[in-house]
Amino acid sequence: MDYIKELSGGFSNIENLKVSGGREGKYGVSIIYAPGSTASGVFTSNKVVAAPVTFSKNVVKNGLLSAIFVNSGNANCFTGEQGVKDCESLVELLSKDLNVPDNEIAICSTGVIGREMPMDIISKVAHESISKLGCDADNSLAAAEAIMTTDTFPKEEALEVTLTTGEVVRIAGICKGSGMIAPNMATMLAFIVTDAVMDSSSINKAIRTACDLSFNMVVVDGDESTNDTCLMLANGASDVDAACDGEIDVNFQNALNQLCINLAKKMARDGEGASKFIEANVVGAKDEDDAKLAVKSIITSPLFKSAVFGGDPNWGRIVSAVGYSGCELNPDIITITISDDKDNVDLVKDGEILAFDNTSNLKHAEEVMQSKNITVNIDLSLGDGEATGWGCDLTYDYVKINAEYTT
């Protein structure tokens, strides 16, 4: 899309936005400061909800945010009344230091569930982070790094988009996520800021659309977090409207979709212990919902993910995952193709298993499966529904990381 330009430097591309991040041991704090921004968010649907999720849901109802407080190392979940008090204390700290009303501050946490917050450490790092607030690329990177838990690299993106009116706005975001990833909103945390002018209802519409195509289509291990949160702010620094009478500019929506997809792919690539990246494409489904069911089932399947790790083009595990996904399926007409960055191989064509008649085809498929990037293409031949999702393989290291996570 020639109206979208990729930018480096993350949040540094947004005027009137200051961010920072700091860390002490495994505990990190990021601050996002965008006074007077309109905002909305999407949150986990897990029935066990972290205190900061409940807190931020209530704040975002007002449609206005001036700051976001994020901590890593502790999820502040399943912590009872103390968890609520800790949220209030940290928001009060930020409110006083930034001179911002506490009802304009959201708070998010990620880390170990079921343990009380180490408030002395978090408060100390928070004060240090507030003192470092800035608008350059280093600040953006520091904010992305501070929210990491088992992530192996920081995740930030920025795009410039020319709207259908010819005017230009920018969108930037950071996220974290490596394990316990099966967003259903929508820990996964994502924070997006645009310099466009947008009302909160338009932001809500735009971010829900983007989440459905991105964060809700990435699976690392199938475990849905108690803390999943995606917050989007519009600080209006460009004085350019990206929505008019509730209609979101199509170029803006496409750019927001792309930014969120780019971040979601980074989460899949950084899956805990992952050695390979998986993209699953389903076409020909009865409808889009069926296509999404099939995609998510493929990228969630432990058996298929293990096969990818082992370099095994196991079409049986693919068709089995589609079969139990809940989508409509006729196994006699399904087509399955795998590919890497250079080549593709048909495993099943209209229900016929091709490897049985062509051993060289099977060898070719095994070679493709050695790639670091594996794409699975499924044609159900039942309709016009299509969807794409992303995941990673399941390795020994995933078990090791999670066996030692709290110790």
ABEGO torsion letter per residue (X at the ends): XAABBBBBGEAAABBGBBBBBBBBEABBBBBBBBBGBBBBBBBBABABBBAAAAAAAAAAAAGBBABBBBBBGBAGBGAEAAAAAAAAAAAAAAAAAAGBBAAABBBBBBEBBGBBBBAAAAAAAAAAAAAABBABAAAAAAAAAAABBABABBBBBBBBBBBAAGBBBBBBBBBBEABGBBBBBXXBBBBBBBABBBBAAAAAAAAAAAAAABAAABBAAGBBBAABBBBBBBAGAAGBBABBGGBBBAAAAAAAAAAAAAAAAAAAAABBGBABBBBBBBBGBABAAAAAAAAAAAAABAAAAAAAAAGBBBAAAAAAAAAAAGBBBBAAABBBBBBBAABBBBABBGGBBAAAABAAAAAAAAAAAABABBBBBBBAGAEABBBBBBBBBBBAAAAAAAAAAAX
